[in-house]
């Protein structure tokens, strides 16, 4: 018995928290690269506009890499499609070597992303628990 409610829950593209997890993971990669290159001359700190990306992904039926997923059995595309949507961070104080990484800014962004990631993980886990309970309640 597959009700529209269950079918909707079964599709991962409908879960804002799952998409948020993918985007938060991508943001961790960017922030980690910024921190790792803090002493690299002419390195430009990058980030993504999380809210805009999540809205774009959720509104278009696309996965976080920007490709339309028409079947749950499709293989996800690489993350490189997201590269064009990255933003360069404008430093509060410019450095002599052209590097725009500011460690204090990066640490705060990393910590904030970690907290929000934890929230999304918990919400995703709750969604799966609810879905499992729903399936179990339907059994005769």
Order of alpha helices (4+ residues) and beta strands (2+ residues): alpha-alpha-beta-alpha-beta-alpha
